[in-house]
Amino acid sequence: MAAPDSPDLPIYPPADPRVETPAEPLVLRLSGIAYLAAIGVLVIALVFAGVDIRYLGWTLLAPIVLVLWIRRLRTAVDDDGLTAYRTFRTDRIAWSDVAGLQFPKWSAVRAVTTSGDRIPLPAVGFHDLPAIAERSGGRVPDPFAAERAARSLDD
């Protein structure tokens, strides 16, 4: 280890423990199993390209596009709000604008805003609610909290 007065190393002031640094956002992504679909699409693309590479060779791009799309779809949760990264757009919602979360039966979870807009939140499931509730500072209720409290009383 070099001496503190060494000219090679810059000297930084110690971090002030009273200043809070913002926490890293919680990023919710699709499961890694989703990438298996790209393997299936690759096999199908190889069959199509094998028929006539001159006319159907473009199908080999389909698995690459699918992998990029799976990587893009995500929801970031931080102290200030939610950010939904969808296919062609990114929506930022402050916690003050969130009226609640909606869990439709056959589609993605949606954030309902105070103005009535419904914004899909990719990769968010019901099991993610405790983590979202913690990061939201209680603005989104944790539906499992009562159950955990009841279990802790029984023990």
LINVEN-V154654 format. One record per backbone hydrogen bond with DSSP energy under -0.5 kcal/mol. CO is the residue of the C=O (numbers start at 1). NH is the residue of the N-H. Records with the same first field share a line. If there is no record, write none. Layout:
CO = NH + NH
This chain:
3 = 6
6 = 9
10 = 12
15 = 17
16 = 19
18 = 20
25 = 27
26 = 28 + 77
27 = 29
28 = 75
31 = 34
32 = 35
33 = 36
34 = 37
35 = 38 + 39
36 = 40
37 = 41
38 = 42
39 = 43
40 = 44
41 = 45
42 = 46
43 = 47
44 = 48
45 = 49
46 = 50
47 = 51
48 = 51 + 52
52 = 55 + 56
53 = 57
56 = 59
57 = 60
58 = 61
59 = 62
61 = 65
62 = 66
63 = 67
64 = 68
65 = 69
66 = 70
67 = 71
68 = 72
69 = 73
73 = 30
74 = 85
75 = 28
76 = 83
77 = 26
80 = 95
81 = 78
82 = 93
83 = 76 + 85
84 = 86 + 91
85 = 74
89 = 86
91 = 84
93 = 82
94 = 97 + 98
95 = 98
97 = 99 + 114
100 = 112
102 = 104 + 110
109 = 121
110 = 102 + 112
111 = 113 + 119
112 = 99 + 100
113 = 116
117 = 113 + 119
118 = 120
119 = 111
120 = 122
121 = 109 + 124
124 = 109
125 = 128
126 = 129
128 = 132
129 = 133
130 = 134
131 = 135
132 = 136
133 = 138
134 = 137
136 = 139
139 = 141
141 = 143
142 = 145
144 = 148
145 = 149
146 = 150
147 = 151
148 = 152
149 = 153
150 = 154
151 = 155
